[in-house]
Amino acid sequence: MIETSERFEEQPLEPATQEAPGPAAGSTGNDLGSTPPATPAPAPDAVRSPGVEAAIERGAARLEAAAAERARMRAMRFDTIAVHGLYSMAEALANQGSINEPAYLSPAQHFATSDEMEAALAYLAPSWTYSRIANPTLGYLEETLALLEGYGYEGGVSATVTASGMAAVMMATSPFLSMDPGVGGDRPRPNLVASARCYGGTFMLFSRYAAERGIEIRWVRDPLDLAAWEAAVDDWTRVVFGEMPSNPGLGVFDIAGVAAIAHGSGAPLVVDSTIATPALMRPLEHGADIVVQSLSKAMGGSGMTIAGAVIARHDIPSHIGPDDLRANFAQHVKLLPLRDLGPGLSPFSALMVMNDLRTLRGRVDHWSGNAMTVARWLEADPRVTEVRYPGLPSFPGHLESARYMTLVDGDSTGNVAPRFGHLMSFRVAGGPAATRAAFDRLQLIWRATDLGRVKSIATIPAISTHQQQGETGRELADIPEDLVRLSIGGEHPDDLIADLDRALGATG
Ligand SMILES: Cc1ncc(COP(=O)(O)O)c(C=O)c1O
């Protein structure tokens, strides 16, 4: 988090063998939240003034207090965590009594004394220092995200927020994809194994890794096929990536099965669960190592900002990188690659997302119910040739979806409640021209490249979100030209169905 630390400037990019400074020995939980990032172990021979030593001790006490608060909140239920995060009454009293988390818009932190500054910039005491890397408002959001995504998971979890979902996908994969020393000649290229059924931006990013870094991208065409993952992963696999459910085809996969395959080769599994959100599915408890969220979507459902997050469990496997990458990946990302590459989140955006998160579970429940009603109606309509929605028994991944996607903490009576999210896609009878005509007749459902909103939105992926990957890429990802992606929000489903009915008109 410190801009000009010589020790950190000298770190080469993700060396395979070299040590980099990491979190304080014995640190557990999320070290990146309302308390600033934890510090690396001090150099044993360092000579420090009594003033600096005192600043270090004060910093250690703050870390301990934050760990205690984290443990207190971890015992609470999902909704309570979503509403409060780590923003306690004590924290409020230190912020003029404000019951909402304040927006700290200042890019830089003022230090009381040179001793405080020296301790902070040597990474020996927690500090904010500079907003590109750390900031109190970002910290509140990061603590909440780590607790929500880690809900039900026993071990430590940390989160780092990013400027967008794409920045999060990049930060969750790029650190594993440096070329190993000596690659070339007869040695195989490092590879990334990924489900081809993913967001078009992710498809393009991975294609960029291939073009710019020479990384081999091994696409898994059918993510339900465990044998295909098994065949793709080998000793040169640096990271395994899957989107669940996927945008726009709602592709699903067996997270525990794919995690076992990735771990068998020593690689981490990254899951983009933007469409599910932690209200329906938390991949870390099923064996995933890193979760990516586009907070621009349902988690920030009112649609006021673009944001993303990398949320990782501690002690992940990786063939590559310094020890601190494995010990606490999210913190590693924050202190090194994110610091150097610069895709940090604005505190103002963090505040917008935090406000939406407070109602996440209730919104996801409501939108899932609406989506189920609309999906059933579409499936029964002869003007529609196929509906892809995880909640329909006809959907090929229905059983896997039902296994992984349930409303956290159950329904209002506490019973297990399968819920399948807000997103679906469907094909219109009559082909691409009929599809476009129906799409153009929508009067309530917005035509836009967006999803996860309180307002229902439709798009045709082949001409929008997945246009850039070209016909071959779309064929690989199973995105036909007549596919409409539909994100269902908070309107009454009767009105949405009336709009779809009118739009489909005499189609087919
Ligand atoms: C599943 C998924 N992941 C990542 C992203 C990228 O998120 P952002 O638009 O916040 O960069 C999107 C965007 O639609 C998405 O649908």
PDBQT file of the ligand as one rigid body, heavy atoms in Angstrom, charges set to zero:
ROOT
HETATM    1  C1  LIG A 601     -20.127 -12.602 -15.260  1.00  0.00    +0.000 C 
HETATM    2  C2  LIG A 601     -19.436 -11.287 -15.458  1.00  0.00    +0.000 A 
HETATM    3  N1  LIG A 601     -18.182 -11.131 -15.005  1.00  0.00    +0.000 NA
HETATM    4  C3  LIG A 601     -17.522  -9.960 -15.167  1.00  0.00    +0.000 A 
HETATM    5  C4  LIG A 601     -18.103  -8.895 -15.813  1.00  0.00    +0.000 A 
HETATM    6  C5  LIG A 601     -17.351  -7.618 -15.977  1.00  0.00    +0.000 C 
HETATM    7  O1  LIG A 601     -17.817  -6.685 -15.040  1.00  0.00    +0.000 OA
HETATM    8  P1  LIG A 601     -17.672  -5.096 -15.232  1.00  0.00    +0.000 P 
HETATM    9  O2  LIG A 601     -18.628  -4.680 -16.276  1.00  0.00    +0.000 OA
HETATM   10  O3  LIG A 601     -17.969  -4.565 -13.859  1.00  0.00    +0.000 OA
HETATM   11  O4  LIG A 601     -16.248  -4.838 -15.635  1.00  0.00    +0.000 OA
HETATM   12  C6  LIG A 601     -19.415  -9.017 -16.303  1.00  0.00    +0.000 A 
HETATM   13  C7  LIG A 601     -20.054  -7.895 -17.009  1.00  0.00    +0.000 C 
HETATM   14  O5  LIG A 601     -21.138  -8.034 -17.559  1.00  0.00    +0.000 OA
HETATM   15  C8  LIG A 601     -20.095 -10.248 -16.118  1.00  0.00    +0.000 A 
HETATM   16  O6  LIG A 601     -21.346 -10.433 -16.555  1.00  0.00    +0.000 OA
ENDROOT
TORSDOF 0
